[in-house]
């Protein structure tokens, strides 16, 4: 379900295809993330909706610190909360 492309390429693809760009920020130590990997992200309805409406990227916040920082900054812009 998640793009095999780089974060930047997946983001550009979403823009080109006029789809939502969904970022799943995960970490090896994150229990809820592991649960979503086993439930939400493999649910047939979720997968079908995502293929139709979005390009999804999954990032490891520990391994991809710069990308995670960009996402955190974008989230604070959307929510109005400081990072």
N, CA, C and O atoms as a MOPAC input file, in Angstrom:
PM7 MOZYME 1SCF
protein

 N      0.81200 1    -1.18600 1     0.00000 1
 C      0.00000 1     0.00000 1     0.00000 1
 C      0.86000 1     1.25700 1     0.00000 1
 O      0.49200 1     2.27000 1    -0.59500 1
 N      1.99200 1     1.18800 1     0.66200 1
 C      2.86400 1     2.35900 1     0.72200 1
 C      3.75700 1     2.41300 1    -0.50100 1
 O      4.22600 1     1.38500 1    -0.98900 1
 N      3.98600 1     3.60600 1    -0.98600 1
 C      4.82100 1     3.81600 1    -2.15600 1
 C      6.22900 1     3.27700 1    -1.90900 1
 O      6.77600 1     3.40600 1    -0.81400 1
 N      6.79300 1     2.68200 1    -2.92900 1
 C      8.17900 1     2.20800 1    -2.86900 1
 C      9.13900 1     3.32900 1    -3.28100 1
 O     10.35700 1     3.18200 1    -3.18700 1
 N      8.57400 1     4.44200 1    -3.73400 1
 C      9.37400 1     5.59700 1    -4.15100 1
 C      9.91400 1     6.34500 1    -2.93800 1
 O      9.55000 1     6.05000 1    -1.79900 1
 N     10.77000 1     7.29700 1    -3.19100 1
 C     11.24000 1     8.16900 1    -2.11800 1
 C     10.07000 1     9.01700 1    -1.64100 1
 O      9.05800 1     9.14300 1    -2.33000 1
 N     10.21700 1     9.58600 1    -0.47300 1
 C      9.19600 1    10.48000 1     0.08000 1
 C      8.87700 1    11.58500 1    -0.91700 1
 O      7.71000 1    11.86500 1    -1.19300 1
 N      9.91400 1    12.20500 1    -1.45200 1
 C      9.73200 1    13.32300 1    -2.37800 1
 C      9.03400 1    12.88300 1    -3.66000 1
 O      8.17000 1    13.59700 1    -4.17000 1
 N      9.39800 1    11.71600 1    -4.18500 1
 C      8.77200 1    11.21500 1    -5.41100 1
 C      7.30400 1    10.87300 1    -5.17000 1
 O      6.45400 1    11.14500 1    -6.01800 1
 N      7.00600 1    10.28200 1    -4.02400 1
 C      5.62000 1     9.95300 1    -3.68800 1
 C      4.79500 1    11.23200 1    -3.54400 1
 O      3.64800 1    11.28800 1    -3.98700 1
 N      5.37600 1    12.24300 1    -2.93300 1
 C      4.69600 1    13.52600 1    -2.76900 1
 C      4.41300 1    14.15200 1    -4.14100 1
 O      3.32200 1    14.67000 1    -4.38200 1
 N      5.39700 1    14.09900 1    -5.02700 1
 C      5.22500 1    14.64700 1    -6.37700 1
 C      4.16600 1    13.85800 1    -7.14800 1
 O      3.37000 1    14.44800 1    -7.87800 1
 N      4.14900 1    12.54400 1    -6.99600 1
 C      3.15200 1    11.71200 1    -7.65300 1
 C      1.74400 1    12.08300 1    -7.19400 1
 O      0.82500 1    12.17400 1    -8.00700 1
 N      1.58100 1    12.29200 1    -5.90700 1
 C      0.27300 1    12.68500 1    -5.37900 1
 C     -0.18200 1    14.00400 1    -6.00200 1
 O     -1.34900 1    14.16500 1    -6.36000 1
 N      0.73300 1    14.92100 1    -6.12100 1
 C      0.39500 1    16.22400 1    -6.70400 1
 C      0.02100 1    16.06000 1    -8.17800 1
 O     -0.97900 1    16.61600 1    -8.63200 1
 N      0.81900 1    15.30400 1    -8.91700 1
 C      0.56500 1    15.08600 1   -10.33900 1
 C     -0.77800 1    14.40200 1   -10.57200 1
 O     -1.50800 1    14.75200 1   -11.49900 1
 N     -1.10000 1    13.42400 1    -9.72600 1
 C     -2.34300 1    12.67100 1    -9.87700 1
 C     -3.52300 1    13.31600 1    -9.14200 1
 O     -4.62000 1    12.75900 1    -9.10200 1
 N     -3.28000 1    14.49400 1    -8.56500 1
 C     -4.27900 1    15.21700 1    -7.75200 1
 C     -4.95100 1    14.29800 1    -6.73200 1
 O     -6.17600 1    14.22100 1    -6.63500 1
 N     -4.10000 1    13.60700 1    -5.97800 1
 C     -4.55200 1    12.74000 1    -4.90000 1
 C     -4.03400 1    13.28200 1    -3.57300 1
 O     -3.11600 1    14.10200 1    -3.54000 1
 N     -4.62300 1    12.82300 1    -2.50100 1
 C     -4.11800 1    13.16600 1    -1.17400 1
 C     -2.74600 1    12.53500 1    -0.99200 1
 O     -2.44500 1    11.49900 1    -1.58400 1
 N     -1.92400 1    13.16100 1    -0.17500 1
 C     -0.61800 1    12.59500 1     0.17400 1
 C     -0.67100 1    12.24200 1     1.65200 1
 O     -0.70200 1    13.12100 1     2.51300 1
 N     -0.67900 1    10.95400 1     1.93200 1
 C     -0.77400 1    10.47400 1     3.30700 1
 C      0.60400 1    10.00300 1     3.76700 1
 O      1.27200 1     9.22800 1     3.08200 1
 N      1.00900 1    10.47700 1     4.92200 1
 C      2.28400 1    10.06100 1     5.49700 1
 C      2.01600 1     9.32200 1     6.79800 1
 O      1.39900 1     9.86200 1     7.71600 1
 N      2.48200 1     8.08900 1     6.86700 1
 C      2.40500 1     7.29600 1     8.09100 1
 C      3.76900 1     7.37900 1     8.75700 1
 O      4.73700 1     6.77600 1     8.29200 1
 N      3.83800 1     8.12700 1     9.84000 1
 C      5.07700 1     8.25300 1    10.60400 1
 C      5.11500 1     7.11300 1    11.61500 1
 O      4.22400 1     6.98800 1    12.45500 1
 N      6.13700 1     6.29900 1    11.52900 1
 C      6.22800 1     5.11200 1    12.36100 1
 C      7.60700 1     5.02600 1    13.01400 1
 O      8.50900 1     5.80100 1    12.69500 1
 N      7.75200 1     4.08300 1    13.92000 1
 C      9.03500 1     3.83400 1    14.57700 1
 C      9.06200 1     2.38800 1    15.05300 1
 O      8.01400 1     1.80000 1    15.32100 1
 N     10.23500 1     1.82700 1    15.15600 1
 C     10.35700 1     0.43200 1    15.57000 1
 C      9.81400 1     0.20600 1    16.97200 1
 O      9.36700 1    -0.89500 1    17.29200 1
 N      9.84700 1     1.23000 1    17.80600 1
 C      9.41900 1     1.11300 1    19.20000 1
 C      7.93200 1     1.45200 1    19.40500 1
 O      7.44300 1     1.38100 1    20.53200 1
 N      7.21400 1     1.81400 1    18.35200 1
 C      5.83900 1     2.30500 1    18.45700 1
 C      4.82700 1     1.15800 1    18.39200 1
 O      4.59100 1     0.59300 1    17.32400 1
 N      4.24500 1     0.82500 1    19.51600 1
 C      3.25200 1    -0.24100 1    19.59300 1
 C      2.01300 1     0.00800 1    18.73500 1
 O      1.61300 1    -0.87100 1    17.97100 1
 N      1.39200 1     1.19600 1    18.84600 1
 C      0.22600 1     1.47600 1    18.00700 1
 C      0.55400 1     1.41600 1    16.50400 1
 O     -0.28900 1     1.01800 1    15.69900 1
 N      1.76400 1     1.80600 1    16.13700 1
 C      2.18500 1     1.73100 1    14.72900 1
 C      2.20100 1     0.27900 1    14.25800 1
 O      1.72700 1    -0.03300 1    13.16600 1
 N      2.74700 1    -0.60000 1    15.08400 1
 C      2.80400 1    -2.03100 1    14.75200 1
 C      1.39800 1    -2.59700 1    14.60400 1
 O      1.14300 1    -3.41700 1    13.72300 1
 N      0.48700 1    -2.15500 1    15.47100 1
 C     -0.89300 1    -2.63100 1    15.39400 1
 C     -1.53500 1    -2.17300 1    14.08400 1
 O     -2.23300 1    -2.94800 1    13.42900 1
 N     -1.29900 1    -0.91500 1    13.70200 1
 C     -1.85200 1    -0.41700 1    12.44000 1
 C     -1.28600 1    -1.17600 1    11.25000 1
 O     -2.00200 1    -1.43300 1    10.28200 1
 N     -0.00700 1    -1.53700 1    11.31100 1
 C      0.60000 1    -2.33100 1    10.23000 1
 C     -0.10600 1    -3.67400 1    10.06900 1
 O     -0.23600 1    -4.18400 1     8.95700 1
 N     -0.55800 1    -4.24000 1    11.17600 1
 C     -1.19300 1    -5.56200 1    11.14800 1
 C     -2.70200 1    -5.50800 1    10.92100 1
 O     -3.31400 1    -6.52300 1    10.58700 1
 N     -3.30600 1    -4.33300 1    11.10000 1
 C     -4.75900 1    -4.23500 1    10.98900 1
 C     -5.18100 1    -3.21600 1     9.92700 1
 O     -5.66100 1    -3.59800 1     8.86000 1
 N     -5.01000 1    -1.95900 1    10.20600 1
 C     -5.50400 1    -0.88300 1     9.34400 1
 C     -4.91500 1    -0.92400 1     7.94100 1
 O     -5.64900 1    -0.90800 1     6.95300 1
 N     -3.59700 1    -0.97600 1     7.85600 1
 C     -2.94000 1    -0.86200 1     6.55500 1
 C     -3.09400 1    -2.10100 1     5.67700 1
 O     -2.69900 1    -2.06900 1     4.51200 1
 N     -3.64700 1    -3.17600 1     6.19300 1
 C     -3.91200 1    -4.37100 1     5.38400 1
 C     -5.40900 1    -4.62000 1     5.19000 1
 O     -5.79600 1    -5.57100 1     4.51200 1
 N     -6.24000 1    -3.77700 1     5.77500 1
 C     -7.68800 1    -3.89800 1     5.62100 1
 C     -8.06200 1    -3.63000 1     4.15700 1
 O     -7.67900 1    -2.60700 1     3.59000 1
 N     -8.80000 1    -4.54200 1     3.56300 1
 C     -9.15300 1    -4.43100 1     2.14500 1
 C     -9.83900 1    -3.11600 1     1.80300 1
 O     -9.55900 1    -2.52900 1     0.75800 1
 N    -10.72400 1    -2.65100 1     2.66100 1
 C    -11.43800 1    -1.39300 1     2.39200 1
 C    -10.49600 1    -0.19900 1     2.45400 1
 O    -10.60700 1     0.72400 1     1.64600 1
 N     -9.57800 1    -0.21200 1     3.39900 1
 C     -8.60300 1     0.88000 1     3.52300 1
 C     -7.68200 1     0.88600 1     2.30700 1
 O     -7.43200 1     1.93400 1     1.71200 1
 N     -7.18600 1    -0.28200 1     1.94700 1
 C     -6.27700 1    -0.40000 1     0.80200 1
 C     -6.96700 1     0.08100 1    -0.47600 1
 O     -6.37400 1     0.82700 1    -1.25400 1
 N     -8.20500 1    -0.33600 1    -0.69600 1
 C     -8.94800 1     0.07000 1    -1.89300 1
 C     -9.16500 1     1.58500 1    -1.91700 1
 O     -8.98900 1     2.22300 1    -2.95500 1
 N     -9.54900 1     2.16100 1    -0.76400 1
 C     -9.76700 1     3.60400 1    -0.70700 1
 C     -8.47600 1     4.36300 1    -0.98100 1
 O     -8.46300 1     5.35400 1    -1.71100 1
 N     -7.40300 1     3.88400 1    -0.38900 1
 C     -6.10900 1     4.54800 1    -0.58600 1
 C     -5.66600 1     4.50600 1    -2.04700 1
 O     -5.18800 1     5.50800 1    -2.57800 1
 N     -5.82000 1     3.37400 1    -2.68700 1
 C     -5.43200 1     3.26800 1    -4.09800 1
 C     -6.22300 1     4.23800 1    -4.96300 1
 O     -5.69600 1     4.79600 1    -5.92500 1
 N     -7.47900 1     4.43400 1    -4.61700 1
 C     -8.35400 1     5.31900 1    -5.38600 1
 C     -8.08400 1     6.80000 1    -5.10900 1
 O     -8.19000 1     7.62900 1    -6.01200 1
 N     -7.73300 1     7.13200 1    -3.85800 1
 C     -7.73900 1     8.53600 1    -3.44000 1
 C     -6.41900 1     9.12800 1    -2.97900 1
 O     -6.32200 1    10.34500 1    -2.81900 1
 N     -5.42000 1     8.32200 1    -2.76500 1
 C     -4.20500 1     8.86300 1    -2.13400 1
 C     -2.94400 1     8.12400 1    -2.58200 1
 O     -2.99100 1     7.01300 1    -3.11100 1
 N     -1.84800 1     8.77700 1    -2.35200 1
 C     -0.52600 1     8.16500 1    -2.44500 1
 C     -0.00400 1     8.17900 1    -1.01100 1
 O     -0.00700 1     9.21700 1    -0.35000 1
 N      0.43700 1     7.03100 1    -0.54300 1
 C      0.86600 1     6.91500 1     0.85100 1
 C      2.36200 1     6.64100 1     0.94200 1
 O      2.92000 1     5.85600 1     0.17600 1
 N      2.98500 1     7.30500 1     1.89100 1
 C      4.40300 1     7.08300 1     2.18900 1
 C      4.51400 1     6.73000 1     3.66500 1
 O      3.80100 1     7.28400 1     4.50200 1
 N      5.39800 1     5.82000 1     3.97100 1
 C      5.63800 1     5.44100 1     5.36200 1
 C      7.07400 1     5.81500 1     5.70100 1
 O      8.00900 1     5.43300 1     4.99700 1
 N      7.23900 1     6.56600 1     6.78500 1
 C      8.59200 1     6.96000 1     7.18700 1
 C      8.86500 1     6.49100 1     8.61100 1
 O      7.97500 1     6.46000 1     9.46000 1
 N     10.09200 1     6.13700 1     8.83800 1
 C     10.56200 1     5.79500 1    10.18300 1
 C     11.12300 1     7.07900 1    10.78100 1
 O     12.12600 1     7.60400 1    10.29500 1
 N     10.49300 1     7.58200 1    11.81800 1
 C     10.87500 1     8.88600 1    12.38100 1
 C     12.28400 1     8.88800 1    12.96300 1
 O     12.90100 1     9.94600 1    13.08400 1
 N     12.79300 1     7.72400 1    13.32000 1
 C     14.15200 1     7.65600 1    13.85600 1
 C     15.18900 1     7.54800 1    12.74000 1
 O     16.26300 1     8.14400 1    12.82700 1
 N     14.87400 1     6.79800 1    11.71000 1
 C     15.81600 1     6.59600 1    10.60700 1
 C     15.78000 1     7.73800 1     9.59400 1
 O     16.76200 1     7.97500 1     8.89100 1
 N     14.65300 1     8.44500 1     9.51800 1
 C     14.48100 1     9.51900 1     8.54100 1
 C     14.16400 1    10.82500 1     9.27100 1
 O     13.10200 1    11.41900 1     9.08300 1
 N     15.09800 1    11.24800 1    10.09500 1
 C     14.86900 1    12.40700 1    10.96200 1
 C     14.54700 1    13.69200 1    10.20400 1
 O     13.68600 1    14.46000 1    10.63300 1
 N     15.22700 1    13.93600 1     9.08200 1
 C     14.97300 1    15.17000 1     8.33500 1
 C     13.56300 1    15.17600 1     7.75100 1
 O     12.86400 1    16.18700 1     7.81800 1
 N     13.15100 1    14.06500 1     7.18700 1
 C     11.80300 1    13.96200 1     6.63100 1
 C     10.77200 1    14.07800 1     7.74600 1
 O      9.74600 1    14.73800 1     7.58100 1
 N     11.04000 1    13.44500 1     8.86600 1
 C     10.12800 1    13.53100 1    10.01100 1
 C      9.97900 1    14.97600 1    10.47600 1
 O      8.88200 1    15.40400 1    10.83400 1
 N     11.06600 1    15.72000 1    10.47100 1
 C     11.01100 1    17.12700 1    10.88700 1
 C     10.15100 1    17.94900 1     9.92500 1
 O      9.39700 1    18.82200 1    10.35500 1
 N     10.26200 1    17.67200 1     8.63600 1
 C      9.44000 1    18.36300 1     7.64300 1
 C      7.96500 1    18.04600 1     7.89300 1
 O      7.11600 1    18.93600 1     7.84000 1
 N      7.66900 1    16.78600 1     8.16400 1
 C      6.28400 1    16.37500 1     8.42300 1
 C      5.76500 1    17.01200 1     9.70300 1
 O      4.61200 1    17.44200 1     9.76000 1
 N      6.59500 1    17.07500 1    10.72000 1
 C      6.18100 1    17.68600 1    11.98300 1
 C      5.87300 1    19.16400 1    11.78600 1
 O      4.90400 1    19.68500 1    12.33900 1
 N      6.70100 1    19.83200 1    10.99600 1
 C      6.47900 1    21.23700 1    10.70400 1
 C      5.18100 1    21.43000 1     9.92900 1
 O      4.42000 1    22.35500 1    10.21500 1
 N      4.92500 1    20.57100 1     8.95700 1
 C      3.68500 1    20.66300 1     8.17300 1
 C      2.47200 1    20.40000 1     9.05400 1
 O      1.45200 1    21.07600 1     8.92100 1
 N      2.57300 1    19.43100 1     9.94600 1
 C      1.45700 1    19.11500 1    10.83000 1
 C      1.13100 1    20.29800 1    11.74000 1
 O     -0.04000 1    20.59900 1    11.97300 1
 N      2.14800 1    20.96000 1    12.24800 1
 C      1.87900 1    22.10200 1    13.12300 1
 C      1.22800 1    23.24400 1    12.34300 1
 O      0.46000 1    24.02200 1    12.90900 1
 N      1.53000 1    23.34800 1    11.05100 1
 C      0.88100 1    24.35800 1    10.20900 1
 C     -0.59000 1    24.02800 1    10.03900 1
 O     -1.43600 1    24.92000 1    10.10000 1
 N     -0.90500 1    22.75900 1     9.82800 1
 C     -2.28000 1    22.32500 1     9.63300 1
 C     -3.09400 1    22.43200 1    10.91100 1
 O     -4.23200 1    22.90000 1    10.88900 1
 N     -2.51000 1    21.99800 1    12.03300 1
 C     -3.25400 1    21.95600 1    13.29600 1
 C     -3.21500 1    23.26100 1    14.06100 1
 O     -4.05400 1    23.49800 1    14.93000 1
 N     -2.24600 1    24.11500 1    13.74600 1
 C     -2.10200 1    25.36500 1    14.49300 1
 C     -1.33200 1    25.18300 1    15.78200 1
 O     -1.21000 1    26.11800 1    16.57300 1
 N     -0.81100 1    23.99200 1    15.99900 1
 C     -0.01800 1    23.71200 1    17.20800 1
 C      1.44600 1    23.75700 1    16.86200 1
 O      1.84800 1    23.31200 1    15.78700 1
 N      2.24100 1    24.28300 1    17.75100 1
 C      3.67800 1    24.35500 1    17.47400 1
 C      4.29700 1    22.96200 1    17.62500 1
 O      3.86900 1    22.14200 1    18.43800 1
 N      5.31600 1    22.73800 1    16.80800 1
 C      5.99200 1    21.43400 1    16.78600 1
 C      6.80300 1    21.21900 1    18.02200 1
 O      7.43800 1    20.17400 1    18.16900 1

